[in-house]
Amino acid sequence: MSTQRLRNEDYHDYSSTDVSPEESPSEGLSNFSPGSYQRFGDSNGTTWFQTLIHLLKGNIGTGLLGLPLAVKNAGILMGPLSLLVMGIVAVHCMGILVKCAHHFCHRLNKPFVDYGDTVMYGLESSPSSWLRNHAHWGRHMVDFFLIVTQLGFCCVYFVFLADNFKQVIEAANATTNNCHNNETVILTPTMDSRLYMLTLLPFLVLLVFVRNLRALSIFSLLANVTMLVSLVMIYQFIVQRIPNPSRLPLVAPWNTYPLFFGTAIFAFEGIGMVLPLENKMKDPRKFPHILYGGMAIITALYISLGCLGYLQFGAHIQGSITLNLPNCWLYQSVKLLYSIGIFFTYALQFYVPAEIIIPFFVSRVPEHCGLVVDLFVRTVLVCLTCVLAILIPRLDLVISLVGSVSSSALALIIPPLLEITTYYSEGMSPLTIVKDALISILGFMGFVVGTYQAIHELIQPNDSIVINSTSAFI
């Protein structure tokens, strides 16, 4: 992210230094001595508990609700085992990023470097002269994948909101007070889900016109409360009267496993928030314990919801577990509450790509036109996510495609390669090099195969796994 943006107080969460990558450490931090180096905190920073809450809420969203279908795509045995392995690898990659960031902070006398900075400095440390000469592309690459990932999240939100609002409205006449009996409900046809997306478009455009991060924190609090209540109610339902799982396959057909990979890595892609969270802590030395403890909780949550959701609904599980909840007023309210949370979360996910893209355009127009250009670019970006969602209206495939294309790069492919470029010239264990290469290769294979399978399903859908988001089974 540009230094100009980092100097603005509204973007303080992303960095705490005014030193640009081109400046020498002594020019920007003359009073910062190597001997006194530590991951120093801010007296007004977050406590360990607040950081843990931020880490938890940053990993709970639509990806979590899609995990039951992901488990179906892997199998009732292979699914949870794969989630566990993927969780361990994802957390390990987060740890690699933090370690490399610490290395460059100490080496360059910087109090903080973000993901893009770390990759750029890692390439500058590479033994390859070509990589050193093109190190600035490391920052651009990270920014590109951040933009694709965050706008991908926004596309997922469009589909999620349209599917849930469509189901609630179509089942309104059949909604009952009986939440204990699953019944076949005849839905009242309204309009295509794509029209619901277009209906939501102007409201989301107005929402992203809120440009101040502090103002967005109000929406964040509202989203957190509604999503937490909804999640508790979902768990309360799926743990009751679980059917006999003997008919569920232990291992699903191989051709659906890539869809599992995309959905799972979509859910685990929280690596972009790791360094900013650490930087805002009062005592950053506690962050590694918070990271591993928090991600252990998240992994347990993912595995439990994925397994219980699949056990409860079996082959009928849909792209979001909310679409399988009964048509009684209580669970219709759950769908609406979670949708409200996702609606306001859209602005938060949109914030990151907006602050990367918008300054590029605003800096090229006269100052008095800056606000108009800012709002215009925001409108275009929201319309772009809406159009992409309309083109890919299946929630499960949108999640899998976004996860395979961009989340795999940020979470699995880049961090191990970063460790190699950072420490290779200083001497690395051959075992560590093999481990890093293996993780990156597996991530790249998931990227290729997952993307291919998701696109193939869009072009030639498999009737056996296509589920209408407004199916009569509730």
Disulfide bonds with the S-S distance in Angstrom:
Cys179-Cys328 1.94
